[in-house]
């Protein structure tokens, strides 16, 4: 099975559309969505509606989704993120609130697990360094794990027999070989708000038979999203960062 791997869409409809068009052209058989469907961006209902209709999709929630439906305290969010959550709450339909509330924040599949933050702290921990990767290894339920949350395309790996833990950034078109006997934790980067100084939407394709992950980047109409964000009076820093990829 070829599976499209998406994280941190953040209500960015033009980015989501470009990614899904490419994944359709790649003839994927299914989808993994690693949470933060909403928050920051200006199209929350529209993005959820499209994601709900994806065939063979496993979808989990992230911290922004929970905040949007008032299950996560936003007092620890920064000011701009909090403003965007309050705006999201004001526009989310009842049906979409119920849908987000029905989703899990961690899924264990046989071959892999999926979680928004980290295996030991599913909603809130940022998996961004080797120390945190090693501390999460006991909480892994499979040798392959997909995470989101940091908005950075990252690959963590460690051979199970006497291996040394390592991590690195993953570039567009790079192919990871997910060999047996090694632990692999992969963040596909963010569809809707990349933070690795590359403004293009970030995602990937997992081949569950070949045991490969292909990293992908696609440009989308950032200006269109920014115009809509200005119309909705979302915070200027959130508007600017899309073009900078930070
Ligand atoms: Zn996020």
Boltz pocket constraint, residues with backbone or C-beta under 6 A from the ligand:
constraints:
  - pocket:
      binder: B
      contacts: [[A, 8], [A, 10], [A, 35], [A, 36], [A, 62], [A, 64], [A, 149], [A, 150], [A, 151]]
      max_distance: 6.0
